[in-house]
Amino acid sequence: MSEPKPGFLQRLQSKWQLKSLTQVLLVLLVFACTGTTILLIKNPILAFFGIERGGGFMNTLAYLLLVLPLYQIMLLIYGFIFGQFRFFWEKEKQLVKRIGGIFIRKK
C-alpha cells in the first residue's frame, strides 16, 4: 500500500515551511482579512483620487500604484495582529527582491 497523499493544509505547511497546521490556518486567516479589507476600501480610495469604477488603463494604473502597496501593508498589519508578522515580513522581502530584479540588469 502506498502512503496517503498529504492534504491541502499539509502541502501548504510544507511549502511555506510552517511549524504547525494552526500556523497555516492563521496565515490563511491573514490573507482572508486582508483581502476583505482591501475589497471594502478599494472603491473609496479610488473615488478619493477621482478615479471612476470600471475598467480602463487609469483604473488599472491607480490600482497598481495605490491599492496594491496598501494590500502589502495590510498583510503586515494583520500578520502582526495574528502573530504571523515574521512570515509575512519574509514574504515581503522576497517580493521586493523579485520586483527589484526586474529593474536591475545582471552583468
C-alpha beads as a LAMMPS data file, in Angstrom:
LAMMPS data file: protein, C-alpha beads

107 atoms
106 bonds

1 atom types
1 bond types

-500.0 500.0 xlo xhi
-500.0 500.0 ylo yhi
-500.0 500.0 zlo zhi

Masses

1 110.0

Atoms # bond

1 1 1 0.000 0.000 0.000
2 1 1 1.158 3.495 -0.705
3 1 1 1.040 6.317 1.791
4 1 1 -1.931 8.670 1.513
5 1 1 -1.280 11.969 -0.185
6 1 1 -0.935 14.888 2.195
7 1 1 -3.941 17.153 2.325
8 1 1 -4.143 20.739 1.163
9 1 1 -3.184 22.205 4.541
10 1 1 -0.243 19.833 4.934
11 1 1 1.044 20.805 1.478
12 1 1 0.815 24.491 2.392
13 1 1 2.593 23.798 5.666
14 1 1 5.418 22.128 3.776
15 1 1 5.594 24.747 1.010
16 1 1 5.590 27.667 3.436
17 1 1 7.843 25.812 5.913
18 1 1 5.484 26.408 8.820
19 1 1 5.665 24.560 12.124
20 1 1 2.023 23.628 12.577
21 1 1 -1.342 23.417 10.883
22 1 1 -2.536 26.096 13.290
23 1 1 0.040 28.458 11.820
24 1 1 -1.182 27.582 8.309
25 1 1 -4.728 28.455 9.362
26 1 1 -3.547 31.749 10.867
27 1 1 -1.724 32.654 7.641
28 1 1 -4.854 31.858 5.628
29 1 1 -6.879 33.979 8.058
30 1 1 -4.482 36.883 7.484
31 1 1 -4.954 36.552 3.711
32 1 1 -8.746 36.438 4.151
33 1 1 -8.857 39.504 6.406
34 1 1 -6.520 41.464 4.152
35 1 1 -8.480 40.619 1.021
36 1 1 -11.769 41.557 2.657
37 1 1 -10.375 44.850 3.949
38 1 1 -8.992 45.804 0.542
39 1 1 -12.275 44.857 -1.110
40 1 1 -14.117 47.197 1.251
41 1 1 -11.747 50.176 0.926
42 1 1 -10.642 49.935 -2.717
43 1 1 -13.526 51.867 -4.250
44 1 1 -13.496 54.686 -1.657
45 1 1 -9.742 55.103 -2.179
46 1 1 -10.107 55.240 -5.955
47 1 1 -13.064 57.636 -5.630
48 1 1 -10.998 59.900 -3.348
49 1 1 -8.484 60.279 -6.153
50 1 1 -11.259 60.878 -8.698
51 1 1 -10.975 57.555 -10.470
52 1 1 -14.296 56.116 -11.562
53 1 1 -15.232 52.464 -11.206
54 1 1 -14.897 50.320 -14.248
55 1 1 -12.132 49.117 -16.452
56 1 1 -9.617 51.067 -18.352
57 1 1 -5.989 51.975 -18.166
58 1 1 -6.327 54.658 -15.457
59 1 1 -8.225 52.352 -13.124
60 1 1 -5.630 49.617 -13.531
61 1 1 -2.735 52.033 -13.068
62 1 1 -4.336 53.570 -9.976
63 1 1 -4.982 50.130 -8.556
64 1 1 -1.355 49.133 -9.037
65 1 1 0.012 52.368 -7.592
66 1 1 -2.421 52.856 -4.700
67 1 1 -4.215 49.683 -3.741
68 1 1 -1.527 47.051 -4.302
69 1 1 1.010 48.682 -1.919
70 1 1 -1.784 49.145 0.608
71 1 1 -2.521 45.421 0.327
72 1 1 1.092 44.646 1.205
73 1 1 0.943 46.947 4.231
74 1 1 -2.335 45.397 5.373
75 1 1 -0.756 41.929 5.142
76 1 1 1.909 43.073 7.594
77 1 1 -0.647 44.690 9.920
78 1 1 -2.899 41.626 10.022
79 1 1 0.179 39.415 10.215
80 1 1 1.195 41.300 13.338
81 1 1 -2.299 41.082 14.828
82 1 1 -2.441 37.307 14.298
83 1 1 1.161 36.671 15.347
84 1 1 2.425 35.897 11.849
85 1 1 4.401 39.071 11.193
86 1 1 7.715 37.263 10.652
87 1 1 6.202 35.018 7.962
88 1 1 4.728 37.951 6.045
89 1 1 7.820 40.131 6.526
90 1 1 9.951 37.414 4.895
91 1 1 7.469 37.180 2.007
92 1 1 7.547 40.977 1.570
93 1 1 11.344 40.956 1.380
94 1 1 11.179 38.223 -1.288
95 1 1 8.657 40.287 -3.261
96 1 1 10.840 43.401 -3.130
97 1 1 13.850 41.387 -4.334
98 1 1 11.843 39.987 -7.246
99 1 1 10.496 43.383 -8.257
100 1 1 13.953 44.928 -7.868
101 1 1 15.402 42.174 -10.030
102 1 1 13.182 43.247 -12.895
103 1 1 14.746 46.722 -12.936
104 1 1 18.344 45.794 -12.166
105 1 1 20.457 44.481 -15.019
106 1 1 22.572 41.469 -14.335
107 1 1 26.075 41.640 -15.736

Bonds

1 1 1 2
2 1 2 3
3 1 3 4
4 1 4 5
5 1 5 6
6 1 6 7
7 1 7 8
8 1 8 9
9 1 9 10
10 1 10 11
11 1 11 12
12 1 12 13
13 1 13 14
14 1 14 15
15 1 15 16
16 1 16 17
17 1 17 18
18 1 18 19
19 1 19 20
20 1 20 21
21 1 21 22
22 1 22 23
23 1 23 24
24 1 24 25
25 1 25 26
26 1 26 27
27 1 27 28
28 1 28 29
29 1 29 30
30 1 30 31
31 1 31 32
32 1 32 33
33 1 33 34
34 1 34 35
35 1 35 36
36 1 36 37
37 1 37 38
38 1 38 39
39 1 39 40
40 1 40 41
41 1 41 42
42 1 42 43
43 1 43 44
44 1 44 45
45 1 45 46
46 1 46 47
47 1 47 48
48 1 48 49
49 1 49 50
50 1 50 51
51 1 51 52
52 1 52 53
53 1 53 54
54 1 54 55
55 1 55 56
56 1 56 57
57 1 57 58
58 1 58 59
59 1 59 60
60 1 60 61
61 1 61 62
62 1 62 63
63 1 63 64
64 1 64 65
65 1 65 66
66 1 66 67
67 1 67 68
68 1 68 69
69 1 69 70
70 1 70 71
71 1 71 72
72 1 72 73
73 1 73 74
74 1 74 75
75 1 75 76
76 1 76 77
77 1 77 78
78 1 78 79
79 1 79 80
80 1 80 81
81 1 81 82
82 1 82 83
83 1 83 84
84 1 84 85
85 1 85 86
86 1 86 87
87 1 87 88
88 1 88 89
89 1 89 90
90 1 90 91
91 1 91 92
92 1 92 93
93 1 93 94
94 1 94 95
95 1 95 96
96 1 96 97
97 1 97 98
98 1 98 99
99 1 99 100
100 1 100 101
101 1 101 102
102 1 102 103
103 1 103 104
104 1 104 105
105 1 105 106
106 1 106 107
